[in-house]
């Protein structure tokens, strides 16, 4: 590791990682290399480089070969993300789901098709595992059951923390210990390396839907896995074989997004904290969730119709995805987690009244004004019940009015 970059702070890495050679080349902005193929007049040397890649999956030395094998602009983003996550390597893909698929295929190539996973996960991740579309078999368990669920053919343990969409948090160090020699994959999309670095807590694979916070502007799609070089080599070979490559322009936009990631996360987190304070005190809201580590994601349940809230916002955008500079709201049970079976969805805590809010960089007063209007009028106060006929403490919750159950 370069001694000049070894001790740099995370904010500095966000700005400079992947760009350290630019000034020496007389450049300031990273170039975008859109070539799909590259000239080579020494076919014998080319054959040797292809053989070396096939054996190890290591990035070829020397000039590029072909766009499916690697791209200089994408490589800059991979370098930067690995530095931010504190891993030796990172491998970028066309989307977060392409990245997860590559991990499953890489483990299956070793005969390790069994996955142990903890709900909730992103709905499409859940579906990919449950449906066995890539030949994998999944055992769902709670964190305490991981060690007991491992089998000789277990190739991966998967967790998301904070989880999508409930924001449940997991003790990654404890989970990594429970995995033994099986790699732990932690989806770090919600937290980003600004709030936590799972590799420091024992995760061998750190997954991002780069479409979200890493890009940060809702205009680029990508995925990336940060990991050690041994695992990265296998992932590169899977990427080459399956073609799930990240486009160079997307690599450029993601590298640019990383430069403002810490500033965006901190500013959006401050907005989220204020909205949580107001929502928690609002009689129209049954429950509010925000991770202990902070961040800009909020999950809350309404007493009223959540679909009416989604339909009534005007400043906030009703849309899937998250992590953009603008605020997005969605109803997970209808969209992002609809692909799950209803019982599985509810069992994972994704209730029918749950709304997910990805807080952006707008003025918090404008955001609150929009949410306040969308939540609608407060329910009228219940009439005073005479003491003699008031429900006793033994009345079950299910028998009480909705406005009483779970009220903060």
N, C-alpha and C positions, 0 to 999 in steps of 0.2 A: 504494500500500500504506500502511496506517495506520502512522505512525512509532512508535506505542506498541506495535505487535505485530511490527515488522519484525525485531527483534533478539532475540526471545524464544527461550529454549532449547527443545529438543524436548520435554522432560518437561513444561514449562509449556504448550506448545502442545497437548499431549495432553489436558490438563485444561481449558484455556480456549478453544481454537479452536472456532468455531461457537456459542459461548455469550457472546461479548463484549457483546452488547446486552441480556442478560437483566436485569442489575441496574438498568439505566435504565428497564426496564419494570416494575420491582417484582417480578421473578421470580428464583428461584434455580435450579430444575430446568427444563430445556427443555420447552415444551408439546408435546403430541402432537396434531397436526391430522389428524383422520380424514376430513375432508370429501372427497367425490369431485368435487363441483362447487361453484362460487362465484357469488354473485349479481352481476349487472352490469346497470345501468340505461342505460348508454351503449353501444349496439350499434355505433355508428360507431367509437368509440375501440377497442372490442373487435376490430373488423375490422382496424384498423390494427396492433394488437399481433399478431394472428395472421399478418398479412402479413409483419411484421418477423421473426417467428420462422421462418416458411417460407423467408425469404431467407437468414438467417444462422445459425439455430439458437441464437442468444443467448437467455439466460433473459429472459422477458418482464418489463418493468418494471411497477411497480404491483402491485395485488392479484393473487392467483392466478386462474387461468382454469378449469382442469380437471385432475383428478388425473393423467391420462396426460401432461399437459404439464409438470407440476412440482408439488412439494409442499413447504411450508415446513419441515417436520420433516426430510425427506430432504435438503433443501438445506443444512441445518445440518451433517449428516454429511458431505456433499460438500465443504463449505468446510473442515471440520476435516481431512479426509483429504488434501486438496490442500495445506494448510499443512504437514502432517507429511511429505508426499512432496516438498515444495518445487516444486510445479507451480502454474501459474496457475489450473487448474480440475480438477474431477473430476466424473464422471458415474456415478451409481449405477444398478444393475440388480437384477433379481430373484434372480440367482445369478451365480456366476463364469462359467458357461458362457453365460448370456445376455449377459454383458459381452463375452466373446470373440466370440460370434456377431455382436454389433453392430459390433465392429471389422472383422470380415471383410466384413460387408455394406456398411459405410461405404467401405471400399477398393474393393469390387467395383462400387459405384455410380459410381466414376470410371473403370471399365474396367480396374482393377488387381486381377485375380483370382489372380495367382500369388503364392504364399507360399514363402519360404525359411525352413526351420526346423531347429533343432538338437535332436536327441534326447539324453537322454530329456525328455519333457514329461509332465504329468499325463495319465493314460490316456485320459480323455474328450477332452482337447484334441487328443491324437494322433489319436484316432478321427475327430473332426470334420474335421480337415485331410485325413486319408488317404481317408476315404469321400467327400469332395467333396460333403457334404450341402448346402452353401450355394453350390455351384458353383465353389468354389475348387480350385486345383491346387497341390500342394505338391511342393517339391524338398527332400529331406532331405540334410543335409550336416554335416560336422564344422565347427568354428569356422573352421579355416583355409580352407575351401572356400566361404565365404559370398560373397566378391567375385566369384568365378568362376561362381556359380549365379544371379546377378542377371540379369534380363531386362528389356526395355522395359515389360513388363506386370507386373513385380513390385511389389506394393503394400505388402508387409510382410515383415519378418524377425522371427522369433519365437524366443525363448530363455527358459529357466527356470533361474534360478540363486539359491540352490542348487536342483538339479533334483529332481523327484519321480520315484521314491523313492530314487535312488542318492546324492543329495546332492552330485552333481558340481557344481563351481563354474566359472563362466566369467568371463573378463576382459571386462566390459561395455564399457569404454572402447575396447578393441581391436575388439570387435564393432561398436560404433557407428561407428567409423572405417571399417570394412570395408563398411558399409551404404551409404556415400555419401549420396545424397538420400533413400533409402528409409527410412521410419520403422522404428526398432527397437522392438519390443514386448518388455518384460521382465516375466515373471511373478515378482512379488516376494512371493508368498504365504508362502513358508517363512521368508524373512528378516525381513519387515515393515520399515517405515521406521525402526524402532529400530536395526537392524543395518546397513542400507544404503539409499541413496536412488538408484535407477538413473537418475533424471533428471539427477542431478549428473554421471553418467558418460556421458551422451549419449543415453540412451533417450528417445524422444518419447512413448511410451505405457508406463504402468506398471499392470499388471493384478494384481488381488487377488481371490481367492475370499474375500470378507469373512466368509463362514461360519466361517472358521478363526480365526486369531489376532485379527483386528480385533474380531469379536464375542466370542470367547474363552470362551464358556460353553456351547457346544453347543446353543443354543436359538434361533438365528436364522440364516436363510439370506439371502445377498446377494452381490453382486459389484460391483466398482467399477473404473473406469479413471481414473487420474490422468494429465493431459496438458496441452498448451497449449490456449488458448481456440479456436484455429482447428479443431483436431481435435475438441474438446469440442462445438462447435456441430453438426458432422455427426453425432456420436454421439447428441446429444439428438434430432435429427430422426429418426434410425433408431429410437430408443427410443419416440418418439411414434407412429411409423408401425407398429411391430411390437408395442408394448404390454408389453415386458419390464420393467415398472416395479417399483421397490422399494416394498413396503408401508410406510406411515408408521410403524407400530409397529416394524417391522424397522429403519427409519432411526433411531428413538429408541434401540433397543437397541444398534445399532452405534455411535452417538455415545457412549453410556454406556460401551461396551466400550473405545473409544479412550482414555478417561480413565485406565484402569489398564494400558494396553498396555505401556508401558515397564517398569513394576514386574513385571508377569506374565512378560514375556520374560526379564528378568534373573534372576528367581527360578527359572523353569523351566530356563534355561540352566545355572545352577549345579548343579541336580539332574542334568541331562544330562551335564555334564562328569564328575561323580563316577561315574555309571553307565558311561560310556565307559571310565574308568580301570579299573573292575572287570571289565567285559566283555573288555577288551583282554588282561587277564591270565588269563582263564578258559580252560582247556583244552577246554571244550565249544563254544567259539566260534571259528570259522575266521577271521573278518574283521569289523572294526568301522569304520564310517565316520561322521564328523561334520565339518561344514563348518569351514574355517579361520576364517570370520568368527564362528563360535560358533552359538548358537541351541539350541533344545530338541528338534531332530529328530535321531534316530539311525537308521542302517541297519546291520544286522548279519546275518551268515550263520552258520548253525549246522552242526556236523558231524552232528547228529542230525536227526530229523524236525521241520521247522519247524511243521507242522500240529499236532504234539503239544504244542509250546510254546504256540501260540495257544489250544489247548483246555484247557491246564492252569492258566492264570492265574486268579486269583480277585480280587485287588484291582485290577489293571490290566484295563481294559475291552477285549475283542476286538471292534473296530469300525472301520469306515472313518472318514474325516475326521481332523482333527488340530487342534492349536492350542487345545484346551480346557483348563480348569483341572485336569481329571483326565487321567491317562495312558491312551493308547490304543495298541493294537498291532494290526497287520494283516499279512497275507501278500499283497503286491502282485500276484504272479503269479496269484493266485486271485480277486482282487477289483478293486482300483483300476485295474490294468493288464491285466485279463483280456480287455478288449475289443480289445486289440492282437493282431495275428497273432503266433504263438509265436516265429517267427524274428526278427521285429522287436523283440519284447519282450526276448529274450535278447541280441540285438545291441546293444540300448540299455543293457545291464548289469543288467537286471531278471531275475536268476537264480531258479531254483526254490527255492533255500534262503534267499533274502533275506527278512528281516523288517524292517518299518518301525515304529519306536517314536516316538510323540509324547509327550514327557515333560511331565508336569503339575506341580502344586504340592504333591503329597503329601510326607510325610517320606521322604527318600531311603533310609533304612534299611528302611522298610516296602516301598518299591518294590523294593529289591534282594532282600529276603526273598521276595517274590512271584516275581520273575524267577528267582531261584536255585532255587526249588522247581519252577518250570515247565520249566527247562532239563533237569531230571532228573539222575540220577547221572552222574558223570564216567565216560567209557569206561575200562575196565581198561587198565593199562599194557601195551604190547606186550612180548612176551618178548624178552629180550636175544638178539641175533643174533650168533653167533660171527664173529669178525673175518674168517675165511677165506671165509665165505659171505655177507657183508654186500653189499648192492647197491652197485655202483660209481657214480661221479658221472655216468657216461654213460647210466644208466637214465632213460628219459623219465618226466616227472611222472605221466603217465597210467597208468604201470605200477605206481606206488607206491600203498600203501593210502591211502584217503581221509583217515585221521587224520594222515597225514604231509603231504599236499599242502596248501600254504597255511597250515600251522600257524604262529602267531606265535612 
